[in-house]
Amino acid sequence: MNQSQNKQSNKTQITLAATLLATLLACLPPQARAQAAPPPQEKGPAPKDAMLHALAVQYPNPYRAMEAAEVKAVLDRVLAYLDDSTPAELVSKSSGTPIVRLDRADPDAVLKPGDFRLTSYEWGVTYAGMLAAGAATGDRRYTDYTVRRHQLLSDLTRLYHPAVKADAANAQAPIKSFLNPHALDDAGALCMSFLKAQQAGIRVDYGQMIDICATFVTRKEYRLKDGTLARGGPDGKGGVKMRPLPDTLWLDDMFMGVPTIALMGKETGNTKYYDDAVRQVLQFSQRMFNPKLGIYMHGYVEGMQDHPELHWARANGWAIMAMVEVLEVLPKTHNGYQAVVNQLRAHARGLASFQDKDGLWHQLIDRPDSYLETSASAIYTYAIARAVNRGYLDKEMYGPMANLAWNAVAAKVNAKGEVEGTCVGTGMAFDPAFYYYRPVSVRAAHGYGPVLLAGAEVIEMNRKYRFGVNDSGFMYQGPR
C-alpha cells in the first residue's frame, strides 16, 4: 500500500470512529449527550482503545435525570393505589353499612377498613406528601386526597372529642388514639400535616385538631431535664415506662415532634417555639450524632456510659427530614439558624459517603451486608433535594446524588403503586440482629409519604437545575 493509500485508510478509520461516536451519542437521551469528549488531536490510525469510553453501560436504573412526566407517572401509581385502598368513609362496626350523615357521635361508627390507618404518624407524612405532589405537578387530585381525609378527621373531632375529653377511658370514637394521644406517634406527624395544610390555605377547620395535637407535642410529651423530647417517663402509677428503658431518646422523635414545634412558631408568631425546635435539633445531635461517620445512632439512654452505635437508616431519615422542615419556617435571623444548617450539612456529607452503588442506602447505614431499604432512601432523596433547592447544599455535589437515589426509589414502586422494600415498624434495640432481620412489606406504611415527597422535590429540583452526562459522568450543568 502506497503513502497516499495509507493516508486514505487513516482518514477512513477516523471517519468511521467519529461516525460510531456520533451514532452512540444520538442514542442517548438529550440530558446524557450534553457534552461529548473532545475529538482526538493525534493523526494516524485510531488505536484499539479509542472508543472504549463510549461503550454502552448497563446501569440497573436510569443514569439520568427523569423528566417531570416520568416522575409523575410513578406518583400517579401511588396515588391511584392509596386512593383506592384508604377510603375516607365511616361505616357501622356491627353491620358494615355506610354512615353518611355525620350529625351525632355514634359509638358504633368506625372508619371503613382499608390497607392503612388514616390517623397514623405514617399517614401524617403521606398527607404532607400528597400536598407536595399536588404543588409540584399541578394535579389537584393529590391535594384533594389530603383535603378529603383531613375534612373527615375534622368532622369526627368535632363530634367525638367532647365525649373523649369527658371520659377518655370509656368513650368510643373512630379516631380515639388521635383525640387522646399517649405518644408523639399519635400526634406529631399528623399535626405537621394539619399545620402545613392550613398555612397553604386549605379550607378545612383545623383549629380543634391543631389544639389537641400541638398541645400534646409542645406541653405534654415527656422530656429530659434539659427539655429534650424523650420516652420512658412516669407511667402514672408511681413507676416509669419502659420504652424500652427509662429516659430514652429515639432519634425518630426529632421528626415526630420537632417540625410541629417549628410550625407552631410560624402559626403563632411566638419565638419560643423556634427556640425550642432549634434546641431539640442540637440536643439530639449532641447526644446521638457521630461526627466521624456523619450519621446518627438510633437510641440513647440518659445515664449510660456507653451507647450502642446502631445506625438505623429510617431513623436517620427522620432526623434529616426534621432539619429541612425546621429550616423551612425558621427565620434566617434566628440565632440558631446557622447551627441547624451546619448540622444538616454534616449529616448530608455522612449519608453521601454511604450511598450504595445503585442509589439506595442500607438498613444499617454503615453495614453493607444489611439489606437495601426503600423508605429511608426516599426520605434522604426528599431531604437532600429540598436542601439543594433551598441552597443549604451544593447542587453540584448533591443534585446527582438525589437523582440517582430517586431513580432507585422509583424502581421500587410496582405496577400497582405499592412501595416495595420498606422495613416494617421498628422499635429500638441494642443488638444488630434486630435490625438485620426486620421484615419488609408493601403494607409498611412508612414508604408511601416519603416516595411522594421525594418525587415532588425531585421534580422541583430538575425544573430549577439541569443535570446531564458530562464526559461520561452525571453532572450539574447549570440553571434552567
Secondary structure, 3 states (H helix, E strand, C coil): CCHHHHHHHHHHHHHHHHHHHHHHHHHCCHHHHCECCCCCCCCCCCCCCCCHHHCCCCCCCCCCCCCHHHHHHHHHHHHHHHHHHCCCCEEECCCCCECCCCCCCCCCEEECCCCCCCCCHHHHHHHHHHHHHHHHHCCHHHHHHHHHHHHHHHHHHHHHHHHHHHCCCCCCCCCHHHHCCCCHHHHHHHHHHHHHHHHCCCCCCCHHHHHHHHHHHHHHCCECCCCCECECCECCCCCECCCCCCCEEECCHHHHHHHHHHHHHHHHCCHHHHHHHHHHHHHHHHHHEECCCCEECCEEECCCCCCCCCCEHHHHHHHHHHHHHHHHHCCCCCCCHHHHHHHHHHHHHHHHHCCCCCCCEECECCCCCCCEEHHHHHHHHHHHHHHHHHCCCCHHHHHHHHHHHHHHHHCCECCCCCECCCECCCCCCCCHHHHHCCCECCCCHHHHHHHHHHHHHHHHHHHHEEEEEECCEEEEEEEC
